[in-house]
Each structure stands twice: as C-alpha cells, then as structure tokens.
Amino acid sequence: MAASTQQTTGLGKTLWRQTWPMAIGVLSLLGFQLVDSAFIARLGTVPLAAQSFTFPLSFLIIGIQVGMGIAIAALISRALGAGEKARAKRLSSLVLMAGGAVIACLAIVLWAFQIPIFSLLGAESNTYGYLRSYWPPQLLSAWLGALLYFVYSVFRAHGDTRLPGKMMVITSLINLALDPLLIFGVGPWSGWGLPGAAWATSIAFGIGLLVTGGRLRKRGWAAREGLWQEGRQSWRPFTGIAAPAMVSQLMPPLGG
C-alpha cells in the first residue's frame, strides 16, 4: 500500500512538473490576439473589424497544426519509449519539413482566395483595403507560429516542457513590446498601422524559432538521413492520430 501511494505521489509530481510550464505558456500565447486587438482598437472600428474577419481562418490553421503536433508528439514518444532514438530523430525532422510545407500550402490557398472567402464571411468593401495589407503578414506569422509549435511538440515528446513554456511567455512579451512600435510608430515614423500587429507577431515567432531551433540542433534531436523511407513507414500511423485530432480542433473555427 505504501509503495503504491509513493508511486501515485511521484506520478502526480511528475505530471505537475510537465504540465504547469505549458499551461502558463499556452495562456500567454492565447494573449497574442487579445493584445493585438487592444492596440488595433485604437486605430478605429474598421481596422478592428477587418482583423476579426481573419480569426476563423487563423483558427483553421491553428487547428491543423495542433492536430499534426499531437500526432508527431505521440509517434516520437512511442519511438523513444521503444528505444528507437534514431527513428525519433527522423520523425522530428519530418514534422518540421512536412508540417511546414502543409501549412505553407494552406496559407497560399487562403491568400489566393482571400476576397471570396472574406466576402462569404460578410466582409464589406470598406474593410478590403485593410484586409489586403494585413492578411499576407498575418499568414506569414501563422506559418512561423506553426513551425514554432512543431518544434515545441518535439520538445514535449522528449519530456521537456519548460523551454516551450518559457518561450511562449517570452514571445508573448516580445509581441507586446513590438505592437505599439510597429502599429503606431515612434518619433517621426508613423508606423505600419494594422499590418504592424502581424509583423510584430512574425518577429516574435521568428525569434522563438531561432532560439528553439538552436537548442534542437544542440541536443541532436533531428536527423538528415533516412527521411524518405521513414516518411513512407510513418504516414499511416501519423494520419491515424492526426486526422481525429484535427477534426476535433477544427469544429470551433468551422462553426465560427
């Protein structure tokens, strides 16, 4: 009985140590849109309305990246649990390459068909000018954010939740600091207005990628060889995990 109690206590402590950094990080990450909206609201109601039309599409991208992140974290964890460290490295490289390509293709489609999509969402003609200038850098930030999330997934699969949690907080603070500078400008420079919010997020995510990518290479959690064969071997189990996760994540944006 005592041994069982100690085991349960140890499991609870481990679960707490693994959970609290990511919980704080996710809360800070969710503040990106809130912080952007708070500053954009000072530009006027039309720019704020233009930003709101992009929310369902941004959440669509996030839903797909979360589903892919869940799948790759599960596969890497299984490989590590089975002692297949070389395979875990190949899977890490695959998710960064394939995941980045998938999100990039989706971003290109959303950019190419932005006018009919925003029209279906109810956007009016007075918001199109703002959307044309804001949507490209916002898609760039979504792509960088997806790559950063995939890197976070690799760290989580290896049991490291502290670095992703810290970087989520740091990138949120960088975004908070850059938003007023890039939106409203400083000194004689008048800033970029609405697109400045997207560029602030892109810079924050880019810095996060530089830091976490460097740590990933330093720890040797990625590989360059055997990726094609690994992709052929792992695409079925990856799809089996990712597809249901994506469906559950896509319900809110599709409903929106």
C-alpha positions in Angstrom: 0.0 0.0 0.0 2.8 2.4 0.9 4.7 1.7 -2.3 1.5 2.3 -4.3 0.9 5.6 -2.5 4.5 6.7 -3.1 4.2 5.8 -6.8 1.0 7.7 -7.2 2.6 10.7 -5.4 5.6 10.6 -7.7 3.4 10.4 -10.8 1.4 13.4 -9.6 4.6 15.4 -9.1 5.9 14.4 -12.5 2.6 15.3 -14.1 2.6 18.7 -12.3 6.2 19.5 -13.4 5.3 18.6 -17.0 2.0 20.5 -17.1 2.5 23.9 -15.4 5.1 25.3 -17.8 2.9 24.5 -20.8 -0.3 25.8 -19.0 1.3 29.2 -18.3 2.8 29.2 -21.8 -0.5 28.5 -23.6 -2.3 31.1 -21.6 0.3 33.7 -22.6 0.1 32.5 -26.2 -3.6 33.0 -26.2 -3.0 36.6 -25.2 -1.4 37.3 -28.7 -4.8 38.0 -30.3 -6.1 39.9 -27.2 -3.0 42.2 -27.1 -3.2 42.8 -30.9 -6.9 43.6 -30.7 -6.4 46.0 -27.8 -3.9 48.1 -29.8 -5.7 47.7 -33.1 -8.9 49.1 -31.5 -7.1 52.4 -31.1 -6.9 52.6 -34.9 -10.6 52.6 -35.2 -13.6 50.2 -35.6 -13.0 49.4 -39.3 -9.4 48.0 -38.8 -10.7 46.1 -35.7 -13.5 44.6 -37.8 -11.0 43.7 -40.6 -8.9 41.8 -38.1 -11.9 40.0 -36.7 -12.7 38.5 -40.1 -9.3 36.8 -40.1 -10.0 35.0 -36.8 -11.8 31.9 -38.2 -9.1 31.4 -40.8 -6.3 31.8 -38.3 -8.0 29.3 -36.0 -8.3 26.9 -39.0 -4.6 27.0 -39.4 -4.1 26.5 -35.7 -6.5 23.5 -35.6 -4.5 21.8 -38.3 -1.1 22.5 -36.7 -2.4 21.3 -33.3 -3.6 18.0 -34.8 -0.3 17.5 -36.5 1.6 18.4 -33.4 -0.4 15.9 -31.3 0.4 13.1 -33.8 4.1 13.8 -34.1 4.5 14.1 -30.3 2.8 10.7 -29.9 4.9 9.0 -32.5 8.2 10.4 -31.2 7.2 9.4 -27.6 6.5 5.8 -28.8 9.8 5.7 -30.6 11.7 6.9 -27.6 9.8 4.5 -25.3 10.8 1.6 -27.6 14.5 2.8 -27.5 14.4 3.8 -31.2 16.3 7.1 -30.8 17.4 7.2 -34.4 13.8 6.9 -35.6 12.7 9.7 -33.1 15.3 12.0 -34.8 14.0 11.2 -38.2 10.4 11.9 -37.1 11.5 15.2 -35.7 12.9 16.3 -39.0 9.9 15.0 -40.9 7.4 17.0 -38.9 9.3 20.2 -39.4 9.7 19.7 -43.1 6.3 18.2 -43.9 4.3 20.2 -41.4 5.9 23.4 -42.6 5.1 22.5 -46.2 1.4 21.7 -45.4 0.8 25.0 -43.5 2.6 26.9 -46.3 0.3 25.4 -48.9 -2.7 26.2 -46.8 -1.5 29.8 -46.4 -1.0 30.2 -50.1 -4.6 29.0 -50.8 -6.0 31.3 -48.1 -4.1 34.2 -49.7 -5.1 33.4 -53.2 -8.8 33.1 -52.4 -9.0 35.8 -49.7 -11.5 38.0 -51.4 -14.2 35.3 -52.0 -13.5 33.9 -48.5 -13.9 37.2 -46.7 -16.9 38.0 -48.8 -18.6 34.8 -47.6 -17.7 35.7 -44.1 -19.6 39.0 -44.5 -16.7 41.5 -45.0 -17.8 44.8 -46.6 -16.0 46.9 -49.1 -14.6 49.4 -46.6 -12.6 46.6 -44.9 -11.0 45.1 -48.1 -8.1 47.6 -48.1 -7.2 46.8 -44.6 -7.5 43.1 -45.2 -5.2 43.2 -48.3 -2.4 44.8 -46.3 -2.9 42.8 -43.1 -3.6 39.3 -44.4 -0.2 38.5 -46.1 1.9 39.3 -43.0 -0.7 37.6 -40.8 -0.4 34.4 -42.9 3.4 34.7 -42.5 3.0 34.9 -38.8 0.7 31.9 -38.8 3.3 29.9 -40.7 6.1 30.8 -38.4 3.8 30.1 -35.4 3.1 26.6 -36.8 6.8 25.8 -37.3 7.4 27.0 -33.7 4.6 24.8 -32.4 6.0 21.8 -34.2 9.4 22.5 -32.5 7.5 22.7 -29.2 5.9 19.3 -29.9 9.4 17.7 -30.4 10.5 19.1 -27.0 7.3 17.9 -25.3 7.8 14.4 -26.8 11.3 14.3 -25.2 9.8 15.3 -21.9 11.0 18.9 -21.9 8.0 21.3 -21.3 10.0 24.0 -19.5 11.7 25.5 -22.6 8.5 25.6 -24.7 6.6 27.2 -21.8 9.3 29.8 -21.3 9.5 30.6 -25.0 5.7 31.0 -25.2 5.9 33.6 -22.4 8.9 35.3 -24.0 7.4 35.5 -27.5 4.2 37.0 -26.0 6.2 39.7 -24.2 8.2 40.5 -27.4 4.9 40.8 -29.3 3.5 43.1 -26.5 6.6 45.3 -26.8 6.6 45.5 -30.6 2.9 46.0 -31.2 2.8 49.7 -30.2 6.0 50.5 -32.0 5.1 48.8 -35.3 1.4 49.8 -35.3 1.7 53.5 -34.2 5.4 54.1 -34.9 8.0 56.1 -32.9 9.2 59.6 -33.3 8.7 60.9 -36.9 7.9 57.4 -38.2 4.1 56.9 -38.2 4.2 53.0 -38.1 2.5 50.5 -40.3 -0.9 50.6 -38.8 -2.9 47.3 -38.9 -0.2 45.3 -40.6 2.2 46.3 -37.8 0.4 43.9 -35.5 1.0 41.0 -37.8 4.7 41.9 -38.3 5.2 42.1 -34.5 3.8 38.6 -34.2 6.0 37.4 -37.1 9.2 38.9 -35.5 8.3 37.3 -32.1 7.7 33.9 -33.6 10.9 34.2 -35.7 13.0 34.9 -32.6 11.3 31.9 -30.9 12.3 29.7 -33.8 15.9 30.9 -33.7 16.2 30.1 -30.0 14.4 26.7 -30.0 15.9 25.6 -33.4 19.3 26.2 -32.0 18.5 24.2 -28.9 17.1 21.4 -31.0 20.3 21.2 -33.1 22.4 21.4 -30.0 20.6 18.4 -28.4 20.8 16.4 -31.6 17.1 15.6 -31.8 16.9 15.8 -35.6 18.3 13.8 -38.5 19.1 14.3 -42.1 19.2 10.7 -43.5 16.6 8.1 -44.0 13.7 10.7 -44.1 12.1 9.4 -47.3 11.9 5.8 -46.0 10.7 7.0 -42.6 8.0 9.0 -44.2 6.7 6.0 -46.2 6.7 4.0 -43.0 5.1 6.5 -40.7 2.5 8.3 -42.7 -0.3 5.8 -42.0 0.1 5.9 -38.1 0.6 9.7 -38.3 -2.6 10.2 -40.3 -4.5 7.8 -37.9 -3.6 10.0 -35.0 -3.6 13.4 -36.7 -7.0 13.2 -38.5 -9.2 12.7 -35.4 -7.3 15.4 -33.6 -7.7 17.8 -36.5 -11.4 17.2 -36.7 -11.9 18.0 -33.0 -9.7 21.1 -33.3 -11.5 22.3 -36.5 -15.0 22.3 -35.1 -14.8 25.8 -33.4 -13.4 27.6 -36.5 -15.8 25.9 -38.8 -18.7 26.8 -36.5 -17.4 30.4 -36.4 
